[in-house]
Amino acid sequence: MLSDKQLLRYNRQLLLPEFDIAGQERLLAARVLIVGLGGLGCPAALYLGAAGVGELLLADGDHVELGNLQRQVAHGERDIGANKARSAVEAVSALNQEIKVEAIETRLTAAAMGALVSRVDLVLDATDNYPARFALNRACIAAGVPLLSAAAVRTEGQLALFDPARGGPCYRCLYTESGEKTALSCSESGVLAPLVGVIGSLLAMEAVKVLTGFGVTLRGKLLVMDLRTMDIRQLALAPRQDCPDCAHLNP
């Protein structure tokens, strides 16, 4: 049962017929892990906190630097030198003190990922390196938890929902570990600030849809866009029969 304060806070969402009070109650009961509180994780955490996700676990072992402030909107100049997860927790809590927000201020090992993933209903991959993404993928498959993964560089971004336990491909069906050395990075290739805001906001939107059953999700699809030309596409994805991570789920 929503309180009078919650009815007022979330009233714009409650007005949506397909969302309504039931959708808000699902959000308030949900637990989400966001790994990476940089350009993508910052807007995702802020919007999920504002929207009323009941519990957010924010994980990042890095510290805020001046060069982050161009695009990582949960951090400010006073946060330089602070842990990114801790800074993001403070920013989210300033928006919504009713939800629970926890900082995990270390780089996650595979074992730590498994323990955290088992505590949540959904994982958001906002990391910036392939080893972390592959490890998250394996942890989510083992726990049967959906994984939303986003990436952004230059003016290009992408987003997908991986949930092989309920059908469809996993992250490694799309990307093999042999291709990690060819990946582009923002530190080498650059990125325009609004791009990560757009992709991070879409990450939060997809999370809301997955958690509440609202709308149509990106299950089995890859959303790709180039904001320089406003070219936006959806590509169909299929499971790899020889995928070393999820083939056992698709005999």
Secondary structure, 3 states (H helix, E strand, C coil): CCCHHHHHHCHHHHCCCCCHHHHHHHHHHCEEEEECCCCCHHHHHHHHHHHCCCEEEEECCCECCHHHCCCCCCCCHHHCCCEHHHHHHHHHHHHCCCCEEEEECCCCCHHHHHHHHCCCCEEEECCCCHHHHHHHHHHHHHHCCCEEEEEEEECEEEEEEECHHHCCCCHHHHCCHHHHHHCCCHHHHCECHHHHHHHHHHHHHHHHHHHHCCCCCCECEEEEEECCCCEEEEEECCCCCCCCCCHHHCC
